[in-house]
Structure formats: C-alpha cells, structure tokens
Amino acid sequence: MKIFRIVSRILVGLVFIFSGFVKGIDPLGFSYRLGDYFQVFGMPWAAPFALYLTIFLCALEFVIGISLLLNIWIRVSAWALLAMMIFFTVLTFFDAFYNLVPDCGCFGDAIKLTNLQTFLKNIILFIFVIPVFAGRMKFKGWAPVKAQKIFLLIFFLLFAGTSVYCYRHLPFIDFMEFRAGKKINKPTKPLKFFVTYVNKTTGEEKEYLTPNYPWNDSVWMSQWKFKSQRSEDPEKGQVMSLRVEDEKGSDITASIVDNPDFHFILVAYDLSKTDTAAFHRILPFAKSAEADGYSFICLTSSLQDEIAKFRMANGVAFSFYNADDVVLKTMVRSNPGLLLIRDGIVLAKWPFRDFPSYAEAMEKFRKP
C-alpha cells in the first residue's frame, strides 16, 4: 500500500500539473468554456468573472499537482484535491449523459476528449486519488510546514502571473488549429458512396465502395440485385473549419485561405467588445499593406448593420467579412488579433497589445 500511495501521489500530481498548465497558459480558452457552463446553469451574471475564476482554478490545480509531486503540505492539499475531484466528476457526469456543453475542456485544446471520455477519465483517476487522500497523514513533508506553505504560495503566484501574461499577449504554447505553421486550407474530402447488393439465389449480401463493384459485368448483374445505398462523410466529426461569408452570405473562404500571396486577417469576433484603440493603431498598417498590393481584411461575427456603424465611427476603410464566432475565438485569443497567412499557411499571429508596425511584420517574411 505504501508503494501504491507513492505511485498514486506522483501520477495524480503529474495529471494535475499537466491539466492546470495547458489550461492556465490559455486562460481565455477555458474562460469561454466556463461561460458556456454559466449560460447552461442560468447564471449569465457570472460571465464577467469567468476569466478571474479561470486563472484562480488553473493556478490552484497546478499547485495541487506540485504539492503531490514534490510531497509538500499534502495533509491540507489532499482536501483541495478531493473537493475538486468530487465537483468536476459530478459535473462531467451530467455532461456525459445530458451533454450540457459540447466540450468541457479539461485538458484545454491540448487533448480533446468527449464528455463521456472526460467522465470516465475522472472515475479512473479517483482510483488513485482515494489512497492519496486516505493516507494524507502518512506523507511527511521534507521541510517545515511554514516553508512548505511559502513554497506553494510562490508557485501559485508565479503561475497565476503566467496566466495573466498569456491572457494579455498570447499562449506561449499554441495548441489551436490556427497556430503558426499550421496549414488551414485542407482539401475537402469527397463523400464516399456504398452500395449493397443481394445474391438472388443465396440471399448473401455484399457492400461495395462505388464504383468498385462489377456493375459492367452482365453475368454478375443477372445474379445480384441492388438493395440499398449509403454515404459516408470522411470529415464528419472533425474540428469546425473556417467559413468566410460576404455581406450577401456567399462563401468566399477559398479566396481567403488559398491566396498565394501575403494576406493579413484582422480577427474581431465581436465588434461591441473589441478594443477600438487597436483598430485606430492598425489603420496605417492596413494602408501600407494594401499599398504594396497585399490583402488586408477583418473577420467578425457581428451583424452587417453593426459593421457599418463601427466602420463609420472609427474611419475603417478595409473590408469586413463574417465568420462563426467560435472559430474566430480559436484563430487568435485576442479581440482584435492579427494573422498573417500565405497559401493557406499561418505565418504569424499577434494580439492587439503587440501589434507590430508594417515594416516589422514584413521584415521576416517578405520575399527577397
């Protein structure tokens, strides 16, 4: 049992460190998910506190992991461990069976799990949490209690500060689909069609992927008869892809992501919540880019009348197009944020607090 307790302590500690880390360096991402929960539970008033709660919970989870891994103040941290496990196991139970939110984000965007997988993960983890909690008094810290408290407090403050930094800038490890270096113009896979034929004599059934069946063999066709047909979408269940629409609702995605030259995309998922000062700062950038023949556009989920009012109020001349707000939030964790793409590959991305000048942005990527 002693060995099992030690193994359990280290295993649970590593899981909590990893989980707290991947969410903590992307606090906006997890705050969006907390916002979804607040809406589901009829608590929209709590939405403004989602970011603060995210930073606190991720730092707490990370510090609990540090406590377990390094055997520091476990007599107390085991209670926090048990409380968090009970709360999130109950929450993921309802997620698994009632699908409250589509993605609880227990491992952020680093590892995607279904709601059922997340619940089962918590049940399995409980196998190792119980001996840690039950044997909490048997873990002897390697330093005086006061020193252990100070050590954990320092870790908490450092990690919370890291989360704040990643919120104000960008996650220093990007797990999202639109990270730098990622190709976003994946070719669309065609639908697959399957046909089922039944042998007229034996009743045997065979399914074929069209057109890979002997449809031009008259003898075979005389012995078999068509029964049914089905289709299969190879891209079903994949990550939601970017769809860009103009003011008429026409799909212009290909012209955006397949552009072989430099293409700047300013992302502002909600114009009513965006930083307008950042728009004013980016105007000279946009003019310089367009003067050099490069495209500069803005993607938003705001309605057309909101776009018109915003452009008029802020003197914005570049084009605006619509896209889904969920996708825009994954493109860049900033409102607004700037992406540079070429031939479907994300070359760089910047939050509004770190907007470069046009010369600085092009210095690294301009063709010689």
C-alpha positions, 0 to 999 in steps of 0.5 A: 500500500505504501508503494501504491500511495507513492505511485498514486501521489506522483501520477495524480500530481503529474495529471494535475500539473499537466491539466492546470498548465495547458489550461492556465497558459490559455486562460481565455480558452477555458474562460469561454468554456466556463461561460458556456457552463454559466449560460447552461446553469442560468447564471449569465451574471457570472460571465464577467468573472469567468476569466478571474475564476479561470486563472484562480482554478488553473493556478490552484490545480497546478499547485495541487499537482506540485504539492503531490509531486514534490510531497509538500503540505499534502495533509491540507492539499489532499482536501483541495484535491478531493473537493475538486475531484468530487465537483468536476466528476459530478459535473462531467457526469451530467455532461456525459449523459445530458451533454450540457456543453459540447466540450468541457475542456479539461485538458484545454485544446491540448487533448480533446476528449468527449464528455463521456471520455472526460467522465470516465477519465475522472472515475479512473483517476479517483482510483488513485486519488482515494489512497492519496487522500486516505493516507494524507497523514502518512506523507511527511513533508521534507521541510517545515510546514511554514516553508512548505506553505511559502513554497506553494504560495510562490508557485501559485503566484508565479503561475497565476502571473503566467496566466495573466501574461498569456491572457494579455499577449498570447499562449506561449504554447499554441495548441489551436488549429490556427497556430503558426505553421499550421496549414488551414486550407485542407482539401475537402474530402469527397463523400464516399458512396456504398452500395449493397447488393443481394445474391438472388439465389443465396440471399448473401449480401455484399457492400461495395465502395462505388464504383468498385463493384462489377456493375459492367459485368452482365453475368454478375448483374443477372445474379445480384440485385441492388438493395440499398445505398449509403454515404459516408462523410470522411470529415464528419466529426472533425474540428469546425473549419473556417467559413468566410461569408460576404455581406450577401452570405456567399462563401468566399473562404477559398479566396481567403485561405488559398491566396498565394500571396501575403494576406493579413486577417484582422480577427474581431469576433465581436465588434461591441467588445473589441478594443477600438484603440487597436483598430485606430493603431492598425489603420496605417498598417492596413494602408501600407499593406494594401499599398504594396498590393497585399490583402488586408481584411477583418473577420467578425461575427457581428451583424452587417448593420453593426459593421457599418456603424463601427466602420463609420465611427472609427474611419475603417476603410478595409473590408469586413467579412463574417465568420462563426464566432467560435472559430474566430475565438480559436484563430487568435485569443485576442479581440482584435488579433492579427494573422498573417497567412500565405497559401493557406499557411499561418505565418504569424499571429499577434494580439492587439497589445503587440501589434507590430508596425508594417515594416516589422511584420514584413521584415521576416517574411517578405520575399527577397 
